[in-house]
Amino acid sequence: MKNRIVTISREFGSGGRTIGKKLAEELGIPCYDNELLQKIAQESGFDENYVREAGEYASGGYLSAAFSRRASGPSNADYLWKIQYDLISELAQKGPCVIVGRCADYILRDKADCLRVFIHADLKFRAHRIVEVYGEREQSPEQRIKDKDKRRAAYHRFYTDMKWGHAQNYDLTLNSGTLGIERCVQIIKSLY
Amino acid sequence: MKNRIVTISREFGSGGRTIGKKLAEELGIPCYDNELLQKIAQESGFDENYVREAGEYASGGYLSAAFSRRASGPSNADYLWKIQYDLISELAQKGPCVIVGRCADYILRDKADCLRVFIHADLKFRAHRIVEVYGEREQSPEQRIKDKDKRRAAYHRFYTDMKWGHAQNYDLTLNSGTLGIERCVQIIKSLY
């Protein structure tokens, strides 16, 4: 199997982004994460922070659209989805890379040699990790995680109709809490 | 991480049993699959075939029990569950091994150093494989798979309250259809 692209979906705080970056570094290929955000912002004319929120932590754009059955036509989130879809498809055409998040697993499902990975860990591991990586916030780490995960899952479900975190959607899923971040990198690397 | 026990849950036809057997062979440790069935049959006094059906392909014992809220007390399936629970706990105490199916992932969740694996593959791969391994039957291979999976998931759900096939329940899940049986064996082996 020739896996030119690795897509990494991840639970918030599981270290999926770190795994993607290390993997790309070791393989000597680009990792698209924040770069993707910047590109979508450039294409759309929206602010980068707005794009970030819309894709992961929207104030309810696609959710309210879902509830209203999109009576009012395409939303900003739909517009961003289209740009994101085209950008990810283009990147996958250009060459080998790692793409973190942004439903790339779904977008590339038929288009590229693609290894689809999902990273998760238990709440305790992730709570500890997000305080380390992102610092303390007013909201408790557990609440931040539940909130983020819920929105990521809802976004993924709305645009892909796939169940987020269902083993059947991926080539492999890894528990970074029990296996460790470094070992996750090595397993994926061995499959590339 | 010291993983003395490997539990393998699997979709019907995905090659999970084959992976378990090869893995145990390469690691030089026992693999409990049919042996477990025989032990449960001995302990319970039930016929081996009945035990097999009750755990995987029951005619509705636990399902009807679920619907009737077990108004009539413990069923045969409950009795077998208890024996299975105790046997698997004992085996895990005895020494390193691979255990295929039988909710061992759940039974050992707090009791042993346990690497919990789930093997799956798409319908086409599995349909092809079950005809190769088990031969043609009156029912179409796709129907056989859907039927078996549905019952396995219901059994698992009833006795463990865990969602079968949810990445979060496992240390790793592998798609044997895209990765290949041999590669699955090697990945698990590298984690042992």
Interface residues (C-beta under 8 A of the other chain):
Chain A: M1 F118 H120 G165 H166 A167 Q168 Y170 D171 L172 T173 L174 N175 T178 L179 G180 R183 Q186 I187 S190 L191
Chain B: M1 F118 H120 G165 H166 A167 Q168 Y170 D171 L172 T173 L174 N175 T178 L179 G180 R183 Q186 I187 S190 L191
